[in-house]
Amino acid sequence: MPNSRSAKKRLRQSENRNERNRQRRSQLRNAVRQVREAASAEDGLQAYQSAERLLDRAAQKHLLHPNAAARTKSRLRKHVATLG
C-alpha cells in the first residue's frame, strides 16, 4: 500500500485509468464482434464504420498499437467486402 500522499494519488489515478481502459477495450471488442457477425453487407458496413472509429481512437489513446489497429481494420474491411 502507498504511504505518501503522492503515491496514494498515483494509485487512485491508476485505478481510474485501468477501469476506463477496461471499458474501452470491451466496447472495442464488441464492435469488432458485431462486424464479424453481421449477416448482410449493409449491416456489416455500418458496424465497420463504428468499429473503425473506435479502433482509431484506441490507437490514438495508446490502448492498441497503431499497427494492430490498422491490421484489424484491414481484416474487417476484407470481411465486409465478402459479405456483399
C-alpha positions as CSV (number, residue, x, y, z in Angstrom):
1,M,0.0,0.0,0.0
2,P,1.2,3.5,-0.7
3,N,2.4,5.6,2.2
4,S,2.9,9.1,0.8
5,R,0.2,11.4,-0.5
6,S,1.6,11.4,-4.0
7,A,1.7,7.6,-4.1
8,K,-1.9,7.4,-2.9
9,K,-2.9,9.8,-5.7
10,R,-1.0,7.8,-8.3
11,L,-2.8,4.7,-7.1
12,R,-6.2,6.4,-7.5
13,Q,-5.3,7.7,-10.9
14,S,-4.0,4.2,-12.0
15,E,-7.2,2.5,-10.8
16,N,-9.3,5.1,-12.7
17,R,-7.3,4.6,-15.9
18,N,-7.5,0.8,-15.6
19,E,-11.3,0.9,-15.3
20,R,-11.6,3.3,-18.2
21,N,-9.3,1.2,-20.4
22,R,-11.2,-1.9,-19.5
23,Q,-14.4,-0.3,-20.6
24,R,-12.9,1.0,-23.8
25,R,-11.3,-2.4,-24.6
26,S,-14.6,-4.2,-24.0
27,Q,-16.5,-1.7,-26.2
28,L,-13.9,-2.1,-28.9
29,R,-14.1,-5.9,-28.8
30,N,-17.9,-5.8,-29.0
31,A,-17.8,-3.5,-32.0
32,V,-15.3,-5.8,-33.8
33,R,-17.5,-8.9,-33.0
34,Q,-20.6,-7.1,-34.4
35,V,-18.8,-6.6,-37.7
36,R,-17.7,-10.3,-37.9
37,E,-21.3,-11.5,-37.0
38,A,-23.0,-9.1,-39.5
39,A,-25.4,-11.0,-41.7
40,S,-25.7,-8.5,-44.6
41,A,-23.3,-6.2,-46.3
42,E,-25.4,-3.1,-45.2
43,D,-25.3,-4.2,-41.5
44,G,-21.6,-5.0,-41.9
45,L,-20.7,-1.7,-43.3
46,Q,-22.5,0.2,-40.6
47,A,-20.8,-1.9,-37.9
48,Y,-17.5,-1.5,-39.7
49,Q,-17.7,2.3,-39.7
50,S,-18.5,2.3,-35.9
51,A,-15.6,-0.2,-35.2
52,E,-13.2,1.9,-37.4
53,R,-13.8,5.0,-35.3
54,L,-13.2,3.0,-32.1
55,L,-10.1,1.4,-33.4
56,D,-8.6,4.7,-34.5
57,R,-9.5,6.2,-31.1
58,A,-7.9,3.2,-29.3
59,A,-4.7,3.6,-31.3
60,Q,-4.7,7.3,-30.6
61,K,-5.1,6.7,-26.9
62,H,-2.4,4.0,-26.9
63,L,-4.9,1.4,-25.9
64,L,-3.8,-0.5,-29.0
65,H,-0.6,-0.3,-31.1
66,P,-1.4,1.7,-34.2
67,N,-0.3,-1.1,-36.5
68,A,-2.6,-3.5,-34.6
69,A,-5.5,-1.2,-35.2
70,A,-4.6,-0.8,-38.9
71,R,-4.3,-4.6,-39.3
72,T,-7.7,-5.2,-37.6
73,K,-9.3,-2.5,-39.8
74,S,-7.9,-4.1,-42.9
75,R,-9.1,-7.6,-42.0
76,L,-12.6,-6.3,-41.1
77,R,-12.7,-4.3,-44.4
78,K,-11.9,-7.5,-46.3
79,H,-14.6,-9.4,-44.4
80,V,-17.2,-6.8,-45.1
81,A,-16.3,-6.9,-48.8
82,T,-17.0,-10.6,-48.9
83,L,-20.5,-10.1,-47.4
84,G,-22.0,-8.2,-50.3
